[in-house]
Amino acid sequence: MIARTGHFYYADKDDVLWDRVRRRLAAVRLPDVESYVRLLDDPQAGPAEWRRLEGEITVGETYFLRYVEQFTALKAHILPELIARHAQTKRLRIWSAGCATGAEPYSVAILLAELLGDQIADWRLTILGTDINESALAAAREARFGAWALRSLSAEQKQAWFTQDDRTWRLRPRFRSLVRFQYGNLLDLLGPAAPLDLTDFDLILCRNVLIYFHPDAMNAVVGALAQRLGDEGWLLVGHAEPNPGFEAHVRTITLPGAVAYRRRTAEAAPDPAPAAGWTPLPAPDASQAPSPPPPRPLAAPTLEPAPAPKPPQPTVDSVTPLADIRALANLGRFAEAAHLCRQALARSPPDPAAHFYLGLVTQAQGLLDEAEEALRRAVYLDGTFLMAQYHLGLLRLERGDGAAGRRNLAGVARLAATLSPTTPLCEGDGLRAGDLRELARLQLEKGPRGSR
């Protein structure tokens, strides 16, 4: 599996990997691993089952405008620079590698549509999303999202970009039409039969994919991505993924609030300064969920899979990964995500993060009493848990308890002010103390929404 997907994250997590394999055993109704291995080796049925297994281990977290700092850099610097540089040809090629259910390439499409305005009809735009999870790709083509995937958007953004149907939101056709999706495995870039159409891109986004790879594979993939960039093309990776080894293939560009890369060329043109007078994207209304931690490097790296260990038996003491909860919620499977939260809390009742996510997913289910209680417990267990207190305040405002909600938000603002503005927040996915203080201030300036 590591050799096929590069997901070195599982090299020392047999119990987590076995949990994924066990789901496929149940799905195909096979009694043991030996039978399943024979299925994978079957020349007729094996390739399709490999795809399903790959999808099982790579369900990714995604939501619109994830990492607002990077999307601010895209809106204010990278995309305007590309538009100006290609004003004559009116052609742009953009690739979102590891796109999951499509929020990332759709976010880029929205930014481009807003930047180009009525001129967009004159442009030839290619925005490609690839992933090895075919279920996620099917969901991406549908472009229908739950509140979880829109949690970083303001009410105005939701209204402008989506149409609402019951509890789901569907991206408007003018944005959907700009993006296409296809299966793609990043490790294929390293082989002799690399896809020929993946070339000459002006911008590649490969965010929160490389953290699963061994550092050797990570650097090799970045080198391959750099080769797929056109002259002076841009590369964005996730916040946790920059590596000194990247400098062999790309040069680092520091932008306000974000780091980007450009393809190394023999005679690189100087990088233009950020456009004067630009303003950041509207800050998110809700929290941003964290990415999984990067894998632990091993002393003797290898891309070859180790001999298959005996599948461990699940025990009641095993901890449910929060990444699974986030992934299920991202797919709209809120009941399953809530069930995992409750399982985690049964094993460890004083876990504020599990209470926090239980609050978020039950709120998405419309179970507002349970959501408020879960967020309240998270705050009680950790009085410095700013994201939990912020969401508790927003939920209370939404429910008409203006006085209590404003007290929570005022508390968030006070606590955030005691931290350095650049301090990253627990379960904030890159959100910093200064950003959250500003968000709380904006909510307080809106005035009371009512009281009970």
Secondary structure as GFF3:
##gff-version 3
##sequence-region A 1 452
A	DSSP	alpha_helix	2	5	.	.	.	ID=ss1
A	DSSP	three_ten_helix	8	10	.	.	.	ID=ss2
A	DSSP	alpha_helix	14	28	.	.	.	ID=ss3
A	DSSP	alpha_helix	33	41	.	.	.	ID=ss4
A	DSSP	alpha_helix	46	57	.	.	.	ID=ss5
A	DSSP	alpha_helix	68	73	.	.	.	ID=ss6
A	DSSP	pi_helix	74	78	.	.	.	ID=ss7
A	DSSP	alpha_helix	79	85	.	.	.	ID=ss8
A	DSSP	beta_strand	91	97	.	.	.	ID=ss9
A	DSSP	alpha_helix	103	116	.	.	.	ID=ss10
A	DSSP	three_ten_helix	117	122	.	.	.	ID=ss11
A	DSSP	beta_strand	124	131	.	.	.	ID=ss12
A	DSSP	alpha_helix	134	142	.	.	.	ID=ss13
A	DSSP	beta_strand	144	146	.	.	.	ID=ss14
A	DSSP	three_ten_helix	147	150	.	.	.	ID=ss15
A	DSSP	alpha_helix	155	161	.	.	.	ID=ss16
A	DSSP	beta_strand	162	165	.	.	.	ID=ss17
A	DSSP	beta_strand	168	171	.	.	.	ID=ss18
A	DSSP	alpha_helix	173	176	.	.	.	ID=ss19
A	DSSP	beta_strand	179	183	.	.	.	ID=ss20
A	DSSP	three_ten_helix	186	190	.	.	.	ID=ss21
A	DSSP	beta_strand	201	206	.	.	.	ID=ss22
A	DSSP	three_ten_helix	210	212	.	.	.	ID=ss23
A	DSSP	alpha_helix	215	227	.	.	.	ID=ss24
A	DSSP	beta_strand	229	237	.	.	.	ID=ss25
A	DSSP	three_ten_helix	244	248	.	.	.	ID=ss26
A	DSSP	beta_strand	250	255	.	.	.	ID=ss27
A	DSSP	beta_strand	258	263	.	.	.	ID=ss28
A	DSSP	alpha_helix	322	330	.	.	.	ID=ss29
A	DSSP	alpha_helix	334	347	.	.	.	ID=ss30
A	DSSP	alpha_helix	352	364	.	.	.	ID=ss31
A	DSSP	alpha_helix	368	381	.	.	.	ID=ss32
A	DSSP	alpha_helix	386	398	.	.	.	ID=ss33
A	DSSP	alpha_helix	402	417	.	.	.	ID=ss34
A	DSSP	alpha_helix	433	445	.	.	.	ID=ss35
###
